[in-house]
Each structure stands twice: as C-alpha cells, then as structure tokens.
Amino acid sequence: MKTALAALLFVPCCALAGDPWDTTDKALGGAALASTLLDWSQTRYIARHPDQYRELNPTLPDHPTTGRVDAHFAGSIIIGGLVANWLSSDYRKGFLSGVTVIEVSTVAHNYSVGIKMQF
C-alpha cells in the first residue's frame, strides 16, 4: 500500500519529465557534481584515516574502505544524473539545488574538523 501511494505521488512530477536542460539546470548540475566530487575526496580521506575519523553518512559504514567509498559515490553520481535528467526542469532545479546544499554543508563541516580533500 505504501509503495503504491508513493508511486502515485511521484506520477505528477513525471508528467513533464525529460525537459531540455537550460543554462540554470546546467549550472546547478555542475555545482552539484563539483560539490559531490569534493565530498568524495574527503570521504576517501576518512577511509584512509580510520584511527582519526569515522564516516557519518548513514549509507556507509563508520570505517568504509576506499573501494566502498568509490562505488558509493560513482553510483550516487550516476543515479543523481539520471534522476535529474528524468525530472522536469522545475523539479530538476530543486533537486540539484538540494544536492548542492547538502554537499556544500557536508564539505564545510568536514573541512572544519580537519578532513582534507585527497583522491
């Protein structure tokens, strides 16, 4: 029942799915990608320094391997891109803005506690 309800709630936003990307969509997509890449590099740093840091992302273990981190972020970037492309332009802008805000806040927090950006 919950799955069916969730699917029905998702249908209206898909009615205009696949709009072309305008300049704002592309800029937001670039910002989301860039901030995700920064988070990825910091998470790899966390994975290489398990004695100093632990991962707070609930979708990863406290001490992930770099391979697990790479798979997580590669998958996130691919799925996020597919979702963004599938959404109509209005929803796409909100989605990409949300991703960017979350990623920038994560990167800023990580930086404030000494986590470096290293691939």
CYANA upper distance limits for C-alpha pairs under 8 A (distance plus 0.5 A):
  1 MET  CA      5 LEU  CA      6.71
  2 LYS  CA      6 ALA  CA      6.60
  3 THR  CA      7 ALA  CA      6.64
  4 ALA  CA      8 LEU  CA      6.72
  5 LEU  CA      9 LEU  CA      6.72
  6 ALA  CA     10 PHE  CA      6.78
  7 ALA  CA     11 VAL  CA      6.90
  8 LEU  CA     12 PRO  CA      8.30
 10 PHE  CA     14 CYS  CA      7.27
 11 VAL  CA     15 ALA  CA      7.08
 13 CYS  CA     17 ALA  CA      7.71
 13 CYS  CA     87 LEU  CA      7.52
 13 CYS  CA     88 SER  CA      7.47
 13 CYS  CA     91 TYR  CA      7.72
 14 CYS  CA     86 TRP  CA      8.06
 14 CYS  CA     87 LEU  CA      6.73
 14 CYS  CA     88 SER  CA      7.27
 15 ALA  CA     88 SER  CA      8.37
 16 LEU  CA     87 LEU  CA      7.92
 16 LEU  CA     88 SER  CA      5.68
 17 ALA  CA     85 ASN  CA      8.35
 17 ALA  CA     86 TRP  CA      5.71
 17 ALA  CA     87 LEU  CA      5.19
 17 ALA  CA     88 SER  CA      4.83
 17 ALA  CA     89 SER  CA      8.34
 18 GLY  CA     85 ASN  CA      6.52
 18 GLY  CA     86 TRP  CA      5.47
 18 GLY  CA     87 LEU  CA      6.51
 18 GLY  CA     88 SER  CA      6.27
 18 GLY  CA     89 SER  CA      8.38
 19 ASP  CA     85 ASN  CA      8.36
 19 ASP  CA     86 TRP  CA      8.47
 19 ASP  CA     87 LEU  CA      7.97
 19 ASP  CA     88 SER  CA      5.82
 19 ASP  CA     89 SER  CA      6.30
 20 PRO  CA     89 SER  CA      7.89
 21 TRP  CA     25 ASP  CA      5.93
 21 TRP  CA     26 LYS  CA      6.81
 21 TRP  CA     85 ASN  CA      8.42
 21 TRP  CA     89 SER  CA      7.39
 22 ASP  CA     26 LYS  CA      6.83
 22 ASP  CA     89 SER  CA      8.44
 23 THR  CA     27 ALA  CA      6.71
 24 THR  CA     28 LEU  CA      6.58
 24 THR  CA     93 LYS  CA      8.17
 25 ASP  CA     29 GLY  CA      6.44
 25 ASP  CA     89 SER  CA      7.73
 25 ASP  CA     92 ARG  CA      7.58
 25 ASP  CA     93 LYS  CA      6.46
 25 ASP  CA     96 LEU  CA      8.37
 26 LYS  CA     30 GLY  CA      6.59
 27 ALA  CA     31 ALA  CA      6.72
 28 LEU  CA     32 ALA  CA      6.56
 28 LEU  CA     93 LYS  CA      7.46
 28 LEU  CA     96 LEU  CA      6.25
 28 LEU  CA     97 SER  CA      6.86
 28 LEU  CA    100 THR  CA      8.19
 29 GLY  CA     33 LEU  CA      6.58
 29 GLY  CA     96 LEU  CA      6.53
 30 GLY  CA     34 ALA  CA      6.48
 31 ALA  CA     35 SER  CA      6.55
 31 ALA  CA    100 THR  CA      6.73
 32 ALA  CA     36 THR  CA      6.55
 32 ALA  CA     96 LEU  CA      6.52
 32 ALA  CA     97 SER  CA      7.79
 32 ALA  CA     99 VAL  CA      6.33
 32 ALA  CA    100 THR  CA      5.00
 32 ALA  CA    103 GLU  CA      7.97
 33 LEU  CA     37 LEU  CA      6.65
 33 LEU  CA     77 ILE  CA      7.76
 33 LEU  CA    100 THR  CA      8.50
 34 ALA  CA     38 LEU  CA      6.89
 35 SER  CA     39 ASP  CA      6.78
 35 SER  CA    100 THR  CA      6.82
 35 SER  CA    103 GLU  CA      6.03
 35 SER  CA    104 VAL  CA      6.37
 35 SER  CA    107 VAL  CA      8.04
 36 THR  CA     40 TRP  CA      6.56
 36 THR  CA     73 PHE  CA      8.32
 36 THR  CA     77 ILE  CA      8.22
 36 THR  CA    100 THR  CA      8.20
 36 THR  CA    103 GLU  CA      6.39
 37 LEU  CA     41 SER  CA      6.76
 38 LEU  CA     42 GLN  CA      6.85
 38 LEU  CA    107 VAL  CA      7.27
 38 LEU  CA    117 MET  CA      7.09
 39 ASP  CA     43 THR  CA      6.55
 39 ASP  CA    103 GLU  CA      7.06
 39 ASP  CA    106 THR  CA      7.54
 39 ASP  CA    107 VAL  CA      6.06
 39 ASP  CA    117 MET  CA      8.42
 40 TRP  CA     44 ARG  CA      6.74
 40 TRP  CA     69 VAL  CA      7.84
 40 TRP  CA     70 ASP  CA      8.06
 40 TRP  CA     73 PHE  CA      6.80
 41 SER  CA     45 TYR  CA      6.91
 41 SER  CA    116 LYS  CA      8.39
 41 SER  CA    117 MET  CA      5.50
 41 SER  CA    118 GLN  CA      5.58
 41 SER  CA    119 PHE  CA      5.66
 42 GLN  CA     46 ILE  CA      6.83
 42 GLN  CA    107 VAL  CA      7.99
 42 GLN  CA    110 ASN  CA      7.81
 42 GLN  CA    115 ILE  CA      6.65
 42 GLN  CA    116 LYS  CA      6.24
 42 GLN  CA    117 MET  CA      5.19
 42 GLN  CA    118 GLN  CA      6.85
 43 THR  CA     47 ALA  CA      6.71
 43 THR  CA     55 GLU  CA      7.77
 43 THR  CA     69 VAL  CA      7.33
 44 ARG  CA     48 ARG  CA      6.80
 44 ARG  CA     66 THR  CA      6.09
 44 ARG  CA     69 VAL  CA      6.91
 44 ARG  CA     70 ASP  CA      8.31
 44 ARG  CA    118 GLN  CA      7.51
 44 ARG  CA    119 PHE  CA      7.13
 45 TYR  CA     49 HIS  CA      6.79
 45 TYR  CA    115 ILE  CA      7.39
 45 TYR  CA    116 LYS  CA      6.93
 45 TYR  CA    117 MET  CA      7.27
 45 TYR  CA    118 GLN  CA      6.49
 45 TYR  CA    119 PHE  CA      8.01
 46 ILE  CA     50 PRO  CA      6.73
 46 ILE  CA     52 GLN  CA      8.33
 46 ILE  CA     53 TYR  CA      6.14
 46 ILE  CA     54 ARG  CA      6.94
 46 ILE  CA     55 GLU  CA      7.22
 46 ILE  CA     63 HIS  CA      8.14
 46 ILE  CA    115 ILE  CA      7.59
 47 ALA  CA     54 ARG  CA      8.32
 47 ALA  CA     55 GLU  CA      8.35
 47 ALA  CA     63 HIS  CA      6.44
 47 ALA  CA     64 PRO  CA      6.01
 47 ALA  CA     65 THR  CA      6.05
 47 ALA  CA     66 THR  CA      6.22
 47 ALA  CA     69 VAL  CA      8.19
 48 ARG  CA     65 THR  CA      8.17
 48 ARG  CA     66 THR  CA      7.67
 49 HIS  CA     53 TYR  CA      6.69
 50 PRO  CA     54 ARG  CA      6.67
 50 PRO  CA     63 HIS  CA      6.35
 54 ARG  CA     62 ASP  CA      5.43
 54 ARG  CA     63 HIS  CA      6.16
 55 GLU  CA     60 LEU  CA      7.49
 55 GLU  CA     61 PRO  CA      7.18
 55 GLU  CA     62 ASP  CA      5.09
 55 GLU  CA     63 HIS  CA      6.64
 55 GLU  CA     64 PRO  CA      7.95
 56 LEU  CA     60 LEU  CA      8.23
 56 LEU  CA     62 ASP  CA      7.10
 57 ASN  CA     61 PRO  CA      8.25
 60 LEU  CA     64 PRO  CA      6.99
 60 LEU  CA     69 VAL  CA      8.29
 64 PRO  CA     68 ARG  CA      6.55
 64 PRO  CA     69 VAL  CA      6.96
 65 THR  CA     69 VAL  CA      6.79
 66 THR  CA     70 ASP  CA      6.53
 67 GLY  CA     71 ALA  CA      6.67
 68 ARG  CA     72 HIS  CA      6.55
 69 VAL  CA     73 PHE  CA      6.71
 70 ASP  CA     74 ALA  CA      6.43
 71 ALA  CA     75 GLY  CA      6.45
 72 HIS  CA     76 SER  CA      6.56
 73 PHE  CA     77 ILE  CA      6.52
 74 ALA  CA     78 ILE  CA      6.75
 75 GLY  CA     79 ILE  CA      6.45
 76 SER  CA     80 GLY  CA      6.20
 77 ILE  CA     81 GLY  CA      6.49
 78 ILE  CA     82 LEU  CA      6.73
 79 ILE  CA     83 VAL  CA      6.58
 80 GLY  CA     84 ALA  CA      6.51
 81 GLY  CA     85 ASN  CA      6.56
 82 LEU  CA     86 TRP  CA      6.58
 83 VAL  CA     87 LEU  CA      6.74
 84 ALA  CA     92 ARG  CA      5.79
 84 ALA  CA     95 PHE  CA      7.47
 84 ALA  CA     96 LEU  CA      7.60
 85 ASN  CA     92 ARG  CA      7.93
 87 LEU  CA     91 TYR  CA      6.37
 87 LEU  CA     92 ARG  CA      5.82
 88 SER  CA     92 ARG  CA      6.34
 89 SER  CA     93 LYS  CA      6.69
 90 ASP  CA     94 GLY  CA      7.24
 91 TYR  CA     95 PHE  CA      6.60
 92 ARG  CA     96 LEU  CA      6.50
 93 LYS  CA     97 SER  CA      6.44
 94 GLY  CA     98 GLY  CA      6.52
 95 PHE  CA     99 VAL  CA      6.75
 96 LEU  CA    100 THR  CA      6.64
 97 SER  CA    101 VAL  CA      6.66
 98 GLY  CA    102 ILE  CA      6.69
 99 VAL  CA    103 GLU  CA      6.56
100 THR  CA    104 VAL  CA      6.40
101 VAL  CA    105 SER  CA      6.60
102 ILE  CA    106 THR  CA      6.66
103 GLU  CA    107 VAL  CA      6.57
104 VAL  CA    108 ALA  CA      6.52
105 SER  CA    109 HIS  CA      6.60
106 THR  CA    110 ASN  CA      6.58
107 VAL  CA    111 TYR  CA      6.54
108 ALA  CA    112 SER  CA      6.66
109 HIS  CA    113 VAL  CA      7.07
110 ASN  CA    114 GLY  CA      7.01
110 ASN  CA    115 ILE  CA      5.73
110 ASN  CA    116 LYS  CA      8.38
111 TYR  CA    115 ILE  CA      5.61
111 TYR  CA    116 LYS  CA      7.03
